[in-house]
Amino acid sequence: MSQQDGPEAPGETPEHATTTVEQGPFCLARCTCGWRGPARRARSQARTDARTHTSA
């Protein structure tokens, strides 16, 4: 079953609303602009990927 966290950075512009999604033993970050981070085993690293994307 997939589990999603809410938006990573509330108040960001709508074109960059990120979430994390679990797929089996992996977690990855996704953005509404179409960007998708690499699959990670650590949720914290997926969240870091999302923060890095929105700050870029």
C-alpha positions as a Python dict, from the first residue, in 0.01 Angstrom:
ca = {
    (1, 'M'): (0, 0, 0),
    (2, 'S'): (133, 345, -89),
    (3, 'Q'): (155, 613, 172),
    (4, 'Q'): (187, 983, 99),
    (5, 'D'): (309, 1269, 309),
    (6, 'G'): (154, 1609, 263),
    (7, 'P'): (319, 1899, 82),
    (8, 'E'): (681, 1936, 189),
    (9, 'A'): (689, 2315, 185),
    (10, 'P'): (354, 2484, 260),
    (11, 'G'): (323, 2823, 98),
    (12, 'E'): (538, 2732, -204),
    (13, 'T'): (406, 2823, -546),
    (14, 'P'): (154, 2570, -681),
    (15, 'E'): (383, 2460, -966),
    (16, 'H'): (624, 2318, -707),
    (17, 'A'): (414, 2128, -453),
    (18, 'T'): (613, 1821, -350),
    (19, 'T'): (503, 1498, -183),
    (20, 'T'): (674, 1175, -89),
    (21, 'V'): (535, 843, -205),
    (22, 'E'): (620, 496, -78),
    (23, 'Q'): (654, 217, -332),
    (24, 'G'): (739, -109, -161),
    (25, 'P'): (1059, -64, 41),
    (26, 'F'): (1141, 263, -138),
    (27, 'C'): (1029, 622, -95),
    (28, 'L'): (1054, 891, -360),
    (29, 'A'): (971, 1257, -393),
    (30, 'R'): (740, 1390, -662),
    (31, 'C'): (647, 1743, -765),
    (32, 'T'): (344, 1884, -943),
    (33, 'C'): (577, 2029, -1210),
    (34, 'G'): (656, 1672, -1325),
    (35, 'W'): (989, 1628, -1146),
    (36, 'R'): (1048, 1292, -975),
    (37, 'G'): (1336, 1214, -742),
    (38, 'P'): (1528, 889, -722),
    (39, 'A'): (1391, 599, -518),
    (40, 'R'): (1540, 601, -168),
    (41, 'R'): (1521, 358, 121),
    (42, 'A'): (1526, 645, 373),
    (43, 'R'): (1221, 873, 389),
    (44, 'S'): (1441, 1151, 524),
    (45, 'Q'): (1655, 1143, 209),
    (46, 'A'): (1345, 1160, -14),
    (47, 'R'): (1230, 1465, 184),
    (48, 'T'): (1574, 1621, 139),
    (49, 'D'): (1548, 1560, -236),
    (50, 'A'): (1211, 1739, -237),
    (51, 'R'): (1348, 2037, -42),
    (52, 'T'): (1646, 2060, -275),
    (53, 'H'): (1414, 2060, -576),
    (54, 'T'): (1188, 2337, -444),
    (55, 'S'): (1483, 2557, -344),
    (56, 'A'): (1650, 2525, -686),
}
